[in-house]
Amino acid sequence: MPIPLKFSEVHRVPCMDKPLHVSHHQSMSSTPTTTAELDQLISTPDEATIESLRHSSGEFAVLGAGGKMGFHVCLMLRQALQALGRKQRVRAISRFGSVRARNEFEAIGCDVFAADLSEPDQLKQLPNSENVFFLAGVKFGTANDPALLNRMNVVMPQVVAEQFRNSSIVALSTGCVYSFVTPESGGSTESDETEPPGDYAKSCQGREQAFVDAAGKFGTKSALIRLNYSIDLRYGVLVDVARKVLDGEAIDLSTGYVNVIWQGDAIRHTIQSLGHVASPPLALNVTGPGVLRVRDLATEFAKRFDREAFFTSKESPTAWLNNAAKSHAMFGKPQVSIDHMLDWVADWLKNDGELLGKPTHFETRIGNY
């Protein structure tokens, strides 16, 4: 079993390396107090991310920009290109159901396009972009709607891959494409077979297959980012656990182990992967450097809140866990430590920071949401 959690380090399988603690964020180690400060904290590019775009040509498109990560991807791209003195466009593309959502992207200098990517006629009207970040898809509310799941996670990526077949594509996937593994394993690697449980996870396989097929048919170059799990202060596994501790609710330990990564680090690695797209696609795990025990995370939040943590269910011997050694070797280890994430989430909640109200349901083990 993993060694007892010491939050001066990451809880990990003993053979794993120590995590890299905050470097360029060190001067920003205090918790942000506004959403604007939080957005900037997440979206600041480091030198490696800026340098990775130095030789990029053409325009950028972020498909599904209205989702939880899209704004930060757009903002980091804009800031990195600005640092290089480049004037390439960043196109934010989503359904954009409100004027406010559109205005947020326009305010940071993005070209905004409202389109339903599942509608081929609307997709064909979009301008060509040499560099594409594909973030679209559905998860929650699909357990009883297999048609929606298939349309948005399988069919829609197929038409997107064909429409942008001549572009370099970075497609956001998920660690849920793997089977459950033990924490002692250190997590699934990119060479492991993908045999996920449940309809949602299988639809994510279908999403990846769309880009594999485009590579075979058109020679399309892409990277598949198997993310597991991204941490913002408004949502994510740490917010889910912390809220239950703060509210005195029992924490379900059915899935007793997780990986997490600060959203800013996840986006930096995602952007840098643009320089490594390939045909067939490059699969890349993006997550933190170790295995975290949910019970220990809750205990740490209990200390910060001066509360008691309560638990229910028994820890299963397996979980969805990813080994991100490959991406860490390519891009460096994440720069924000688990200690900072715990402190920031606790302070954010104690100060009634804004929340998205979208629990991850990380404890769910059947792969349906």
HELIX and SHEET records of a PDB file:
HELIX    1   1 GLN A   26  MET A   28  5                                   3    
HELIX    2   2 THR A   35  SER A   43  1                                   9    
HELIX    3   3 GLU A   47  SER A   52  1                                   6    
HELIX    4   4 GLY A   70  ALA A   83  1                                  14    
HELIX    5   5 VAL A   99  ALA A  107  1                                   9    
HELIX    6   6 PRO A  120  LYS A  124  1                                   5    
HELIX    7   7 PRO A  146  ASN A  150  1                                   5    
HELIX    8   8 ARG A  151  VAL A  155  3                                   5    
HELIX    9   9 MET A  156  GLN A  163  1                                   8    
HELIX   10  10 GLY A  175  VAL A  177  5                                   3    
HELIX   11  11 PRO A  183  SER A  185  5                                   3    
HELIX   12  12 ASP A  199  PHE A  218  1                                  20    
HELIX   13  13 VAL A  237  ASP A  247  1                                  11    
HELIX   14  14 GLN A  263  GLN A  272  1                                  10    
HELIX   15  15 SER A  273  HIS A  276  5                                   4    
HELIX   16  16 VAL A  294  PHE A  305  1                                  12    
HELIX   17  17 ALA A  325  PHE A  331  1                                   7    
HELIX   18  18 ILE A  338  LYS A  350  1                                  13    
SHEET    1   A 7 ASP A 111  ALA A 114  0                                        
SHEET    2   A 7 VAL A  90  SER A  94  1                                        
SHEET    3   A 7 PHE A  60  LEU A  63  1                                        
SHEET    4   A 7 ASN A 131  PHE A 134  1                                        
SHEET    5   A 7 SER A 168  THR A 174  1                                        
SHEET    6   A 7 LYS A 221  LEU A 227  1                                        
SHEET    7   A 7 LEU A 282  VAL A 286  1                                        
SHEET    1   B 2 SER A 230  ILE A 231  0                                        
SHEET    2   B 2 ILE A 261  TRP A 262  1                                        
SHEET    1   C 2 ALA A 250  ASP A 252  0                                        
SHEET    2   C 2 PHE A 310  THR A 312  1                                        
SHEET    1   D 2 TYR A 257  VAL A 258  0                                        
SHEET    2   D 2 LEU A 292  ARG A 293 -1                                        
END                                                                             
